[in-house]
Amino acid sequence: MKKSPFMHPLKDKSIAKLVVFTATRLEQFANTYVLKPMGLTTTAIKIMGILYYRGPLTPTDILKLIGGTKSNVTQRLNFLEKSGFIKRQAPRKKTADDKRKKMIELTGGGKRKLVLAYELVNNKSLDLEKSFTKAECRLFYEYLVKTNLLIYNVEKEYLKLNPRNCRSDDLLKEICGLKQKNCRNFLN
């Protein structure tokens, strides 16, 4: 009998499938119990988080960082703007009223909403760190760091072959979000 490629992730021995399954479940948990009651989505919170950490960006830059479709990102930006969480500003260079060229900036209300969402996620978290020993947490963190660096390197090689999908090296590093010295600081 041939093995099905669609085995349940908890029964499968593939680490990658289990990580994706777990990440999806954590995202669903955050959506259901934190973001949706706040009137937000994971895409909206990703946009707000990127703007918080990177500062003003164009819609095109945001799309490159979070992925997804143009229409989904545009809908989220329109929603966030109507809610007062972001504002669009004309770039320094004069351009037409093209919304794609305007800089998107997080407002004070957006920053407060983002902080509140993060606090709620932490308060409603599953206390994962408390469920494991310090050594297990260190191993898990090291695994995630190594996985993200591996993904970064594979994506970098893929982009050499497919330059049309190219993101700048800085964006890739930011998506990865991990540098060796930061890893060492966290673990000490």
N, C-alpha and C positions, 0 to 999 in steps of 0.2 A: 504494500500500500504506500502510495506516494505521500510525503509530508506536505501539508498545506502551508503555503507562505503566510496565511492569515491566522496563525495560532494566536491565542490571547497573549498579550505582552507579559502578563505575570507568569505564564507557563512557558513562554519562549525563553531561550537562553541568550538572546541577543540584548546586549547592554544598550545599544543605540535605540532599539524599539522600546525598551523599558524607560529610558530617559525621556523619549518623546511622549510616551503614554503618561508618565508622571507629570511632565511639564504641562500637558494638555489638561490633566485633572486639576493641577494647581491653578491654572488660568481659569478653568470653569468655576472652581471654588471662589476665587477672587471676584469673578464676574457676578456670580449668584448672590453672594453674601455681603459684598462690599460695594463694588462699582455700580451695579444695576440699581440698588436702593439709593445711591447718590445721584442717579441720573447720568452715569458715565459708562463708557465702554472701555475695553482694553486698548483699542486703537486710540481713543481720546486720551487715555492716561499715558500711553507711550508717547504721543505727540507732546503732551504737557511736560513729561519727564525730559524729553530731548531738549525742549526749549529752555527748561530750567537749568540743565547742565551745560548746554552749548551756547545759549543766548539766541538772538534773532536769526532765523533762517528763512529761505524761500520755500514755498510749497514743494518745489522740485527737490530741494535738499532733504526735506522731511520725507518725501516719498522714497528717496534713495535709502534713507536710514531705516525706515520701518517696513518697507516693502508694501505689498498689497496693490490695490488698483488705484488709478487716479481718481475715479469717481468716489471710492470709499474715503480716501484721504480728503478730497474736496468736501464731501458731506460732513466729515468730522470737523474740518476747519470751519465750515459755515456754522455748525452747531456750537462749537467752542466760542466763536466770535459772537453769535447771538446771545450766548450765556454770559458773556463778559469775561471769559477766561483768557482769551487772546485778543490781540488787536493787530490789524494789518497797517503797515507803514510803507510809504513810498520809499524806494531806495534812494541813495544819495544822487545817483544819476537820474536825470529826467527820462521817464518812459511813459508810454500810454497807460490807460487804465487797466492794463493787463494784470489780473490778480496773481498770476504765476510769478510775476517779477517783484511783487511787494514782499517786504520782509514781515514775517510773522513773529510776534513777541508775546511772551506770557505776561499777563497783567498781575497786579497785586492780588486780585480776587482769584486768579488762576493759580498763583503760588500757594495761597491759603488752602484752596480746594485740593491741590496736589498733596500738600503736607498732611491734610486731614485724611485723604485716601490712604497714604502710606501708613499713618498711625493706625487707622482702622484695620488695615491688612495685618499689621504687627499684632494688634490686640486680638484679632480673630484667628491668628495663625495657629497652626497645629503644635506650636512649641517644639518644632523639629529638633532644635539644638538641645532641648532638655531631654529628649527621648533617646539620645545617643551619648556615648562617652566622648570626652574631649578628643581622644585618639581617633574615634570613628568620624567625628566632625572634621578633623584635620585631613584624614584620608579622602573623605567625600569632597572637601573643598579642593584638595590637590587634583582629584580626578576631574572635577569641573574645570579647573584652570587648564589642565592638560587637554581636555576635550575642546575647549574654546580655542586654544592655540592651534590644535590640529585642524579644526574647522577653518580658522583664519588662513593657515598655510594651504589647505586644499582649495579654498576659495581663491586665494591669490594665484595659484597655478591655473585654475579654471579660467580666471579672468584674462590670463595671458593668451589663452586659446580663443576666448570670446570677448574681445575688447569692447564690443557694443554694449555689453552688460557691465562695463567697468565702473567701479566705485573708486574714489581716490584712496590711496594707501592710508591716509589719516582716518577716513571714514571706516575702513576695515578695522583699523586698530581700535577705534572707538566702539564699534559694534562688538568686537571681541572684549574690550573693556578691561583687559588684563595685561599687566606688564610685570616682568619678573620681580622688580623691586617692590611693587605693590603686593604681590603674592607673598614675598618674604615678610613684609611688614605686618600683613594680616595674620600670618601664621605664628609670629613671635608674640 
